[in-house]
């Protein structure tokens, strides 16, 4: 996907935060906004602008990490539906780590909601495809992508059996 983000004219921390949240509200995934900030806003020097970019990016990324940690705690407490909500928010935000996708795959599989597990795996493959094109860690990402493709194939078989139990 190709999202249209403009470079904010004012790079103070409050302006960057406002700019980032406006883009997220427009439907641009949080991870994409974070990556855009790090790639397109100059953070090479030790200026106030650089610190502002890093602070706002850290806040945005931190939200996703906190969701994963809270989801993990909710799972331990047996509050699976609440954990699912948090993990799904990270899927929507294109989180680049495996945790929410793995957890949702396992939860949905255990609940025999195979089409949901397949959807989540395909979402992560889509995210990985975008990063494999531009990232220097292609080998590692490609391996993770292959693992998720294999899960999709296994889940599709289970889903087929579930739908046609003859």
C-alpha positions as CSV (number, residue, x, y, z in Angstrom):
1,X,0.0,0.0,0.0
2,X,1.1,3.5,-0.7
3,X,-0.1,6.1,1.9
4,X,0.3,9.8,1.3
5,X,1.9,11.5,4.1
6,X,3.3,15.0,3.9
7,X,6.3,16.3,5.8
8,X,5.1,18.5,8.7
9,X,6.3,22.0,8.4
10,X,6.7,22.5,12.2
11,X,8.8,19.8,13.9
12,X,8.2,20.6,17.5
13,X,7.2,17.7,19.6
14,X,3.6,18.9,20.1
15,X,3.2,19.6,16.3
16,X,4.6,16.2,15.4
17,X,2.4,14.4,17.9
18,X,-0.7,16.2,16.4
19,X,0.5,15.5,12.9
20,X,1.0,11.8,13.7
21,X,-2.3,11.4,15.4
22,X,-4.1,13.1,12.5
23,X,-2.6,10.6,10.1
24,X,-3.5,7.7,12.3
25,X,-7.1,9.0,12.5
26,X,-7.1,9.1,8.7
27,X,-6.5,5.4,8.8
28,X,-2.8,5.2,8.2
29,X,-1.3,2.4,10.4
30,X,0.6,3.6,13.4
31,X,3.7,1.6,12.3
32,X,3.7,3.3,8.9
33,X,3.6,6.8,10.6
34,X,6.5,5.7,12.9
35,X,8.5,4.5,9.9
36,X,7.8,7.6,7.9
37,X,8.9,9.8,10.8
38,X,12.2,8.0,11.1
39,X,12.8,7.8,7.4
40,X,11.8,11.2,6.2
41,X,12.4,13.6,9.1
42,X,16.0,14.4,9.7
43,X,17.2,12.7,12.9
44,X,20.9,12.6,12.0
45,X,21.9,15.6,14.2
46,X,21.3,16.4,17.8
47,X,18.9,19.2,17.3
48,X,15.6,19.7,19.2
49,X,13.8,18.6,16.0
50,X,15.6,15.3,16.1
51,X,14.7,14.7,19.7
52,X,11.1,15.6,19.0
53,X,10.9,13.1,16.2
54,X,12.4,10.3,18.3
55,X,10.2,11.1,21.3
56,X,7.0,11.1,19.3
57,X,8.0,7.9,17.4
58,X,8.8,6.3,20.7
59,X,5.4,7.2,22.1
60,X,3.6,5.8,19.1
61,X,5.6,2.6,19.1
62,X,5.2,2.3,22.8
63,X,1.4,2.1,22.4
64,X,1.8,-1.0,20.4
65,X,4.2,-2.6,22.8
66,X,2.0,-1.8,25.7
67,X,-1.0,-3.4,23.9
68,X,1.0,-6.6,23.5
69,X,2.1,-6.6,27.2
70,X,-1.4,-5.9,28.4
71,X,-2.8,-8.6,26.0
72,X,-0.4,-11.1,27.5
73,X,-1.5,-10.2,31.0
74,X,-5.2,-10.4,30.0
75,X,-4.6,-13.9,28.6
76,X,-3.1,-15.0,31.9
77,X,-6.2,-13.7,33.7
78,X,-8.5,-15.5,31.3
79,X,-9.8,-12.4,29.6
80,X,-9.2,-13.6,26.1
81,X,-11.8,-11.3,24.4
82,X,-10.1,-8.2,25.8
83,X,-6.7,-9.6,24.7
84,X,-8.0,-10.2,21.2
85,X,-9.1,-6.5,21.0
86,X,-5.6,-5.3,21.8
87,X,-3.9,-7.7,19.5
88,X,-6.3,-6.8,16.7
89,X,-5.5,-3.1,17.2
90,X,-1.9,-4.0,16.6
91,X,-2.8,-5.9,13.5
92,X,-4.7,-2.8,12.2
93,X,-1.6,-0.7,13.1
94,X,0.7,-3.0,11.1
95,X,2.9,-3.9,14.1
96,X,6.1,-5.3,12.7
97,X,6.7,-7.9,15.5
98,X,5.2,-11.4,15.5
99,X,3.6,-11.4,18.9
100,X,0.0,-10.2,18.2
101,X,-0.2,-12.3,15.0
102,X,1.1,-15.4,16.7
103,X,-1.2,-15.0,19.7
104,X,-4.3,-14.4,17.5
105,X,-3.4,-17.3,15.3
106,X,-3.2,-19.6,18.4
107,X,-6.3,-18.1,20.1
108,X,-8.4,-18.3,17.0
109,X,-7.2,-21.8,16.1
110,X,-8.0,-23.0,19.6
111,X,-11.5,-21.5,19.3
112,X,-11.7,-23.2,15.8
113,X,-12.1,-19.8,14.2
114,X,-9.8,-20.8,11.4
115,X,-11.0,-18.1,8.9
116,X,-10.0,-15.4,11.5
117,X,-6.6,-17.1,12.1
118,X,-6.1,-17.2,8.3
119,X,-7.0,-13.5,8.0
120,X,-4.5,-12.5,10.7
121,X,-1.7,-14.6,9.1
122,X,-2.4,-13.1,5.7
123,X,-2.4,-9.6,7.3
124,X,1.1,-10.3,8.7
125,X,2.3,-11.6,5.3
126,X,1.1,-8.4,3.7
127,X,3.0,-6.4,6.4
128,X,6.2,-8.5,5.9
129,X,5.9,-8.1,2.1
130,X,6.0,-4.3,2.5
131,X,9.1,-4.5,4.8
132,X,10.9,-7.2,2.8
133,X,10.9,-4.8,-0.2
134,X,12.7,-2.0,1.8
135,X,14.4,-3.7,4.7
136,X,18.0,-4.9,5.0
137,X,16.9,-7.8,7.2
138,X,15.3,-9.5,4.2
139,X,16.5,-13.0,5.1
140,X,15.1,-13.0,8.6
141,X,11.8,-11.5,7.4
142,X,11.6,-13.9,4.6
143,X,11.9,-16.8,7.0
144,X,9.1,-15.4,9.2
145,X,7.0,-14.9,6.1
146,X,7.5,-18.5,5.0
147,X,6.5,-19.7,8.5
148,X,3.2,-17.7,8.3
149,X,2.5,-18.9,4.7
150,X,2.9,-22.5,6.1
151,X,0.5,-21.7,8.9
152,X,-2.0,-20.3,6.4
153,X,-1.9,-23.5,4.4
154,X,-2.4,-25.6,7.5
155,X,-5.2,-23.4,8.8
156,X,-7.0,-23.5,5.4
157,X,-6.9,-27.3,5.5
158,X,-8.4,-27.3,9.0
159,X,-11.0,-24.7,7.9
160,X,-11.9,-26.9,5.0
161,X,-12.4,-29.9,7.2
162,X,-14.4,-27.8,9.7
163,X,-16.7,-26.6,6.9
164,X,-17.1,-30.0,5.2
165,X,-17.0,-32.6,8.0
166,X,-18.2,-35.5,5.8
